[in-house]
Amino acid sequence: MKKLIILCSFLMVLNQTEAQTYETVKDRTGKKLLKGFVTDSLLKADPAEFKWFAENESVYNPAETVLNSFVAQKDSVSFMVFFGTWCPDSHYVVPRFYKILEQAGIDKKKVTLFGLDRTKKDAAHLATNFNIQHVPTIIILKAGKEIGRVVEYGVTGKFDEELAKVLTSN
């Protein structure tokens, strides 16, 4: 557990320096993949490859109850998001998650966004250490400890409501 807290602290410091440590590769279909630490700005800057980001962000309007849960906890939580630029579930969830953050006034420096390839393995073993089996996985951290996570669309298919429930129950 101590290693996990140290790792989370390192990730947050790395993210706060706005360092982008990632690599660009092509998948088996020839599509561009981003692996490593990325930002939503990086995805938005390449609409030819990642048009799904802007499209899915623009069509979503979070419920007021979801926004209120995020606003109430905005100063006490951070997020670790594992996703794949190749993954349709990530295409749906990640832009909507960022829309919630934007409307709730949460600083994007509180988010560490980590791109994985189809194997969900990485050189730093972050996915293994966080037990990532599916993407996207959004992990909510409070004081460096995981308080909950939502995997893919969540159990109910309403990832945003499930995230809000984690926030209000902690």
C-alpha positions as CSV (number, residue, x, y, z in Angstrom):
1,M,0.0,0.0,0.0
2,K,2.9,2.3,0.8
3,K,4.3,1.7,-2.7
4,L,0.9,2.6,-4.2
5,I,0.7,5.9,-2.3
6,I,4.3,6.8,-3.4
7,L,3.5,5.8,-7.0
8,C,0.3,8.0,-6.9
9,S,2.2,10.9,-5.5
10,F,4.8,10.6,-8.2
11,L,2.2,10.4,-10.9
12,M,0.5,13.6,-9.6
13,V,3.8,15.5,-9.5
14,L,4.6,14.3,-13.0
15,N,1.2,15.4,-14.2
16,Q,1.4,18.8,-12.5
17,T,4.6,19.5,-14.3
18,E,2.5,19.0,-17.5
19,A,5.1,16.7,-18.8
20,Q,3.9,14.6,-21.7
21,T,5.8,11.3,-21.7
22,Y,4.2,9.3,-24.4
23,E,5.0,7.5,-27.6
24,T,3.0,7.3,-30.8
25,V,2.7,3.9,-32.5
26,K,0.5,2.4,-35.2
27,D,-1.8,-0.5,-34.3
28,R,-2.4,-3.5,-36.5
29,T,-5.0,-1.6,-38.5
30,G,-2.6,1.3,-39.1
31,K,-4.4,3.7,-36.7
32,K,-2.4,6.0,-34.5
33,L,-2.1,5.0,-30.8
34,L,-0.8,7.0,-27.9
35,K,0.9,5.2,-25.1
36,G,1.9,6.7,-21.8
37,F,1.1,10.0,-20.1
38,V,-1.1,12.2,-22.4
39,T,-3.5,15.0,-22.0
40,D,-6.9,15.9,-23.4
41,S,-5.3,18.8,-25.2
42,L,-3.0,16.4,-27.1
43,L,-6.1,14.4,-28.2
44,K,-7.9,17.6,-29.3
45,A,-4.9,18.8,-31.2
46,D,-5.1,15.9,-33.7
47,P,-8.7,15.9,-34.9
48,A,-7.8,13.8,-38.0
49,E,-6.8,10.9,-35.7
50,F,-8.9,11.6,-32.6
51,K,-12.1,13.3,-33.9
52,W,-14.0,11.1,-31.5
53,F,-12.9,13.2,-28.6
54,A,-14.4,16.5,-29.7
55,E,-17.5,14.7,-31.1
56,N,-18.3,12.8,-27.9
57,E,-17.5,15.7,-25.6
58,S,-19.8,18.1,-27.5
59,V,-22.9,15.8,-27.4
60,Y,-22.8,15.2,-23.7
61,N,-24.5,17.2,-21.0
62,P,-23.9,15.9,-17.5
63,A,-26.8,15.8,-15.1
64,E,-26.9,18.4,-12.3
65,T,-26.6,15.7,-9.6
66,V,-23.4,14.4,-11.2
67,L,-21.9,17.9,-11.4
68,N,-22.9,18.7,-7.8
69,S,-21.0,15.5,-6.6
70,F,-17.9,16.5,-8.5
71,V,-18.1,20.2,-7.3
72,A,-18.4,19.1,-3.7
73,Q,-15.2,17.0,-3.9
74,K,-13.2,19.0,-6.4
75,D,-10.5,20.1,-3.9
76,S,-10.1,16.8,-2.2
77,V,-9.8,14.2,-5.0
78,S,-7.7,13.4,-8.0
79,F,-8.1,10.9,-10.9
80,M,-6.1,8.3,-12.6
81,V,-7.5,7.4,-16.0
82,F,-6.4,4.4,-18.1
83,F,-7.7,4.4,-21.6
84,G,-7.0,3.3,-25.2
85,T,-7.1,5.6,-28.2
86,W,-8.1,2.4,-30.1
87,C,-11.0,1.6,-27.7
88,P,-14.6,2.4,-28.5
89,D,-15.5,2.4,-24.8
90,S,-12.7,5.0,-24.2
91,H,-14.0,7.0,-27.1
92,Y,-17.4,7.2,-25.3
93,V,-16.4,7.7,-21.7
94,V,-13.2,9.7,-21.6
95,P,-14.5,12.8,-23.5
96,R,-17.6,12.8,-21.3
97,F,-15.5,12.5,-18.2
98,Y,-13.6,15.6,-19.3
99,K,-16.8,17.5,-19.9
100,I,-17.8,16.8,-16.3
101,L,-14.5,18.1,-15.1
102,E,-14.8,21.2,-17.2
103,Q,-18.3,22.0,-16.0
104,A,-17.5,21.2,-12.4
105,G,-14.5,23.5,-12.5
106,I,-12.0,20.8,-11.7
107,D,-8.4,21.6,-12.6
108,K,-7.2,19.2,-15.2
109,K,-3.9,18.9,-13.3
110,K,-5.9,16.6,-11.0
111,V,-6.1,14.1,-13.8
112,T,-3.4,11.7,-14.8
113,L,-4.4,10.3,-18.2
114,F,-2.5,7.2,-19.3
115,G,-2.8,5.6,-22.7
116,L,-2.4,1.9,-23.2
117,D,-2.2,-0.3,-26.2
118,R,-4.3,-3.4,-26.8
119,T,-2.2,-5.6,-24.5
120,K,-2.8,-3.2,-21.6
121,K,0.9,-3.5,-20.6
122,D,3.4,-0.7,-20.2
123,A,7.1,-0.4,-19.5
124,A,6.5,1.2,-16.1
125,H,4.0,-1.6,-15.1
126,L,1.4,1.0,-14.1
127,A,-1.5,-1.0,-15.5
128,T,-0.3,-4.0,-13.6
129,N,0.2,-2.1,-10.4
130,F,-3.3,-0.7,-10.7
131,N,-4.8,-4.0,-11.7
132,I,-6.1,-2.7,-15.0
133,Q,-8.0,-5.4,-16.9
134,H,-10.3,-3.2,-19.1
135,V,-10.2,0.3,-20.5
136,P,-11.3,2.9,-19.7
137,T,-10.8,2.6,-16.0
138,I,-11.2,5.8,-13.9
139,I,-9.7,5.6,-10.5
140,I,-10.7,8.2,-7.9
141,L,-8.0,9.0,-5.3
142,K,-8.3,10.9,-2.0
143,A,-5.2,11.7,0.0
144,G,-3.3,9.4,-2.4
145,K,-5.5,6.4,-1.7
146,E,-8.0,4.8,-4.1
147,I,-11.6,5.4,-2.9
148,G,-13.2,3.8,-5.9
149,R,-13.1,3.1,-9.6
150,V,-15.4,2.8,-12.6
151,V,-14.5,0.4,-15.3
152,E,-15.7,0.9,-18.8
153,Y,-19.3,2.0,-18.7
154,G,-19.7,0.9,-15.1
155,V,-21.9,-1.8,-13.7
156,T,-25.1,0.1,-14.5
157,G,-24.0,1.5,-17.9
158,K,-24.0,5.0,-16.3
159,F,-20.4,5.6,-15.6
160,D,-21.0,9.3,-14.6
161,E,-23.6,8.4,-12.0
162,E,-21.3,5.7,-10.6
163,L,-18.4,8.1,-10.3
164,A,-20.8,10.6,-8.5
165,K,-21.8,7.9,-6.1
166,V,-18.2,7.1,-5.3
167,L,-17.6,10.8,-4.6
168,T,-20.7,11.2,-2.4
169,S,-20.0,8.1,-0.4
170,N,-16.5,9.1,0.6
